[in-house]
Amino acid sequence: MGDTQRLLRHQLATVAYRVQRAVRDAPSDFGDFVAGSGVRTPHQLVNHMANLICYTAQALRGENAVLVSELADFAEEIGRFHELLGELSILLAESSFDRGLDERLLQGPLSDAMTHVGQLALLRRLAGAPIAAEDFFSAPITRDNVTARQP
């Protein structure tokens, strides 16, 4: 595995870590929190992120995109999101890249997912349950851990 794969997989692990920071110990009704008209709920955001990751894996395999339907339970949605991250991480580890694909992955779906992680954190604050500050430079993130079991 080359440097490109290591960095992209670390980005996936960073997304996984930050999603868990945003949803861990959230109020039980956080998934359904509505910040305003036309604003996605946390549940809808996680489903959208799952679709981004699923679409990315499908595109890398040369498959037609199939959207992931929203699950009824927010916790299950989060679990599925992490499963899809795991599938994409393995695919990235095993893939060779066309010139420029790594940049497109970073500027497209991976940056989009990170944007939505920030939205989840903001929604936590708006819901009255902000997450504690953290020094992410020193965070214990490892590229092999994209699961919900983050430190």
N, C-alpha and C positions, 0 to 999 in steps of 0.2 A: 504494500500500500504506500502510495506516494504522499508527499506533503499536501497536495490538493485535497485528497480524500481525508487526510487527518484533520485538516482545518474545517472542511465542510461538516464532518462528523462531530467536531467539537462545537460547531455552531448549532447543530441539532441538539447536542447535550445541553448547551446553554439555554436553548428554548425550553427544553424539558425542565431544567432546574428552575427557570424563572416562572414557568407556568405553575409549578408546584408552590413556589413562593406566593403566587397570587391566589391560589385556591385552597391551600392548606389551612385548616382551622377557620375557614370562612363560615359565616352564619349559614344555617341550613337552607335558607331561602335565597342565598346569594345567586344561584344559577338563574333565577327568575327575576332578578333585580332589573327594573326599568328606569333608566336615567332620564329618558325623555322620548318624545315622539321621533320615530325613525332611528333610534339608537339600538343596536343589537344588545340583547341580554348576554350575560356571561355564557350561558348555555349555547346561544346562537353563535357567539364568537368562537367557542371551542369547537363546535361543529364546523364552522367555516375553516378554522385552522386544520382540522382533520381532513377536510376536502382539499386544502392546499397541499398537504403532505401526500395524500393519496394520489392526487393529480400528478404531482411531481414524480412519484415512484412509477406511476403508469406511463408517463411520458418517457422516462428513462428506459423502461422496458419496451417501448414502442407500441404500447396498447392505447386503445381509445379511452378517453376519460369517462369515468363513471362517478357521479357524485354520491357521497355518503349521506344517507338519510339521517336526520336528527333522531337520536335515541330519546326515549321518554325520560330517562333518568340522567341527571347532570353528572353524577359520579361515574356512571357507565360511559358517558360521553368522554369524560377525562381519561378513563381507562383505555378506551378505543383509540383516542388521540395518541397516547403513549405507545400502544401497540403499533400504530402506523409509523410513528417515529422510529421504532425499532426496525421495522421492515425497510424503511428508507435508509437507515444507518447501515444495515447489512448490504443493501444494494450499492450504496456509495463505496463501501469498503471493497466490494468485488468488481466495481466498474472501472473501465478505462474511459477517459473523457476526450471528446472531440475538442478541438481548440475553441475556446470561448465558452464552452458549456458551463464550466465552473463559475465564471463571472456571471452568467445569466442565472444560474441557480441562486447565487448570492444576492444579486440585485433584484431578483423576482420573488419567488415563493419564500425563500428563507428570510429575506428582509421583511416581507409582508407578514410572515408569522411573528417575527419579533415585534413589529408594530402592534399587532393584536395582543401580544403579551403585555405591552405597556398599557393598552386599553383595559385589560383585565385588572391590572394593578390600580389604575385610576378608578375603575368601577368599584373596587373594594373600598377605596377612600370615600367615594360618593355614597356608598351603602352604609357608611358609618363604621367600618371595620378595617381601617388602613393597615397595611403590612409594615412591619418594622424596617427601618433603614438597614442597609447591608453594604459592605465593601465588596462589590462583585469582582474586583481585581484579585481578591484573595479567596474567592468562593471555591469550595472543594468540588469543582466540576471536572468530570472525566469523560472523554469521548465515548467510552463504552457503556455509559449509563444514561439511557434516554427513557428510563422507566419512571413510574410515579414514585418510586422509592428513592427519593433524593435526600441528601443529608440536610 
